[in-house]
């Protein structure tokens, strides 16, 4: 089982690669492999040490996704998490507030849903990628950290004050980047998430 230290170390490596790549171009498409890998590392950190008694979706595949289950629980009390969860996972949302202020435009919302992917991995990190594009990831993660005692065990990164602070600091660089959502990417140098999943099999 992966430890909190190894998860943090992996996240550091992904941040380093992403920031190094960002120095070579003005805009990075959100489907670029370095962005995808970074989001997966964030998802891994947020899922580590999640308590099994959390809210469930009633689907065996989705119940494996601890970070998504925590986001769903936080969506009941945190406005940003509610907006992110509702717009990225409308099929899992029982009720949607018509009067709430959305953090993303309608056009972008449609684009996010189009790229939710066919794999469980792509689906699980959709909200992380969307928050990264909108520069809201740090804010969303703060909600996880603030409520860590409710959702995480002592073996997690999030429920450890020192590790949680390091994790928050790591997110500051990627969250300051300008990511492109609509610009087409070169298939060879910017593999799609689906292609990356296939390579990992």
C-alpha positions in Angstrom: 0.0 0.0 0.0 1.3 3.4 -0.9 2.3 5.7 2.0 1.6 9.4 2.4 5.3 10.1 1.8 5.5 8.2 -1.5 2.3 9.9 -2.7 3.6 13.3 -1.9 6.9 12.5 -3.6 5.2 11.3 -6.7 3.1 14.5 -6.7 6.3 16.6 -6.4 7.7 14.8 -9.5 4.6 15.5 -11.5 4.5 19.1 -10.5 8.2 19.5 -11.5 7.6 17.9 -14.9 4.5 20.1 -15.5 6.2 23.3 -14.6 9.2 22.5 -16.7 7.0 21.9 -19.7 5.1 25.1 -19.0 8.3 27.1 -19.6 8.4 26.0 -23.2 4.9 27.2 -24.3 2.4 30.0 -23.5 -0.6 27.7 -23.3 -0.9 24.0 -22.3 -3.9 22.1 -23.5 -5.7 20.5 -20.6 -5.4 17.1 -22.3 -1.6 17.2 -22.4 0.0 14.2 -20.8 1.8 16.3 -18.2 -1.5 17.8 -17.0 -3.2 14.4 -17.0 -0.4 12.8 -14.9 -0.4 15.7 -12.5 -4.2 15.4 -12.0 -3.9 11.6 -11.4 -1.2 12.3 -8.7 -3.6 14.8 -7.0 -6.4 12.3 -7.1 -4.1 9.6 -5.6 -3.3 12.0 -2.7 -6.9 12.9 -2.1 -8.0 9.3 -2.2 -5.3 8.0 0.2 -6.7 7.2 3.7 -10.3 7.9 2.9 -12.8 6.5 5.4 -14.8 3.6 4.0 -18.0 4.7 5.8 -18.3 7.9 3.6 -21.2 8.6 1.3 -21.6 6.0 -1.4 -23.1 6.2 -4.9 -24.6 2.7 -4.9 -22.3 1.7 -7.8 -19.4 -0.7 -7.2 -17.1 1.1 -9.7 -17.8 4.6 -8.4 -17.6 3.6 -4.8 -13.9 2.9 -5.3 -13.3 6.6 -6.1 -12.7 8.1 -2.6 -11.9 11.6 -3.7 -15.1 11.8 -5.7 -17.1 10.4 -2.8 -15.6 13.1 -0.5 -16.3 15.8 -3.1 -20.0 14.6 -3.2 -20.2 14.8 0.6 -18.5 18.3 0.6 -20.9 19.5 -2.1 -23.7 19.5 0.6 -21.9 22.2 2.6 -19.3 23.9 0.5 -20.5 26.2 -2.3 -17.5 25.6 -4.7 -17.6 21.9 -4.2 -21.3 21.9 -4.9 -20.9 23.8 -8.2 -18.0 21.6 -9.3 -19.7 18.4 -8.5 -23.0 19.5 -10.1 -21.4 20.6 -13.4 -18.9 17.8 -13.8 -21.1 15.0 -12.6 -24.7 15.9 -13.4 -25.8 12.3 -13.5 -24.8 11.9 -9.9 -26.5 15.0 -8.7 -30.0 14.6 -7.5 -30.8 18.3 -7.3 -29.3 21.3 -8.9 -29.7 24.9 -7.8 -30.9 27.1 -10.6 -30.0 30.3 -8.8 -26.4 29.4 -7.9 -23.5 31.2 -9.5 -21.5 28.7 -11.7 -17.7 29.0 -11.6 -17.5 28.0 -15.3 -19.3 29.2 -18.4 -21.9 27.0 -20.2 -19.6 26.5 -23.2 -16.8 25.2 -21.0 -19.2 23.1 -19.0 -20.2 21.3 -22.2 -16.5 20.9 -23.1 -15.7 19.3 -19.8 -18.6 16.8 -20.1 -17.5 15.9 -23.6 -14.0 15.0 -22.3 -15.2 13.1 -19.2 -13.7 10.0 -20.9 -14.6 6.4 -21.2 -12.3 5.1 -18.4 -12.9 5.2 -14.7 -9.6 7.1 -14.2 -10.6 9.9 -16.6 -14.0 10.1 -15.0 -12.5 10.3 -11.5 -10.2 13.2 -12.3 -12.6 15.3 -14.4 -13.4 17.6 -11.5 -9.7 18.1 -10.8 -8.9 19.0 -14.4 -11.9 21.4 -14.5 -10.8 23.1 -11.3 -7.2 23.4 -12.6 -8.4 25.1 -15.8 -10.6 27.5 -13.7 -7.8 28.1 -11.2 -10.0 26.8 -8.4 -8.1 23.7 -7.5 -6.3 25.1 -4.4 -9.6 26.5 -3.1 -11.4 23.1 -3.6 -8.6 21.2 -1.9 -8.7 23.6 1.1 -12.3 22.3 1.7 -10.9 18.8 1.8 -8.2 19.8 4.3 -10.6 21.8 6.5 -12.8 18.7 6.8 -10.0 16.1 7.0 -11.1 14.8 10.4 -14.5 13.8 8.9 -13.2 12.0 5.8 -9.7 10.8 6.4 -7.7 8.4 8.6 -4.4 9.3 10.2 -2.5 7.5 7.4 -3.6 10.1 4.9 -1.8 13.1 3.5 -4.8 15.4 4.1 -5.3 14.6 7.8 -1.7 15.4 8.6 -1.1 19.1 9.2 2.5 19.1 7.9 1.8 17.0 4.8 -1.4 18.9 4.0 0.6 22.2 4.0 3.2 20.7 1.7 0.5 19.4 -0.6 -1.2 22.8 -0.7 2.1 24.5 -1.5 2.7 22.1 -4.4 -0.6 23.0 -6.0 0.2 26.7 -6.1 2.5 26.4 -9.2 0.1 24.5 -11.4 -2.9 26.6 -10.3 -1.1 29.7 -11.6 -0.7 28.3 -15.1 -2.8 29.2 -18.1 -4.4 26.1 -19.6 -6.1 26.0 -22.9 -9.4 24.0 -23.1 -10.3 24.4 -26.8 -7.1 24.6 -28.8 -6.3 21.4 -30.7 -3.3 19.5 -29.7 -0.7 17.4 -31.7 -1.5 13.7 -31.3 2.1 12.7 -31.0 3.4 15.1 -28.4 0.1 15.5 -26.6 -1.5 12.1 -26.2 -5.2 12.1 -25.1 -6.1 10.7 -21.7 -7.7 7.7 -23.3 -4.5 6.9 -25.1 -2.5 7.3 -21.9 -4.7 4.8 -20.1 -4.2 2.3 -22.9 -0.5 2.7 -22.7 -0.6 2.0 -19.0 -2.4 -1.4 -19.5 
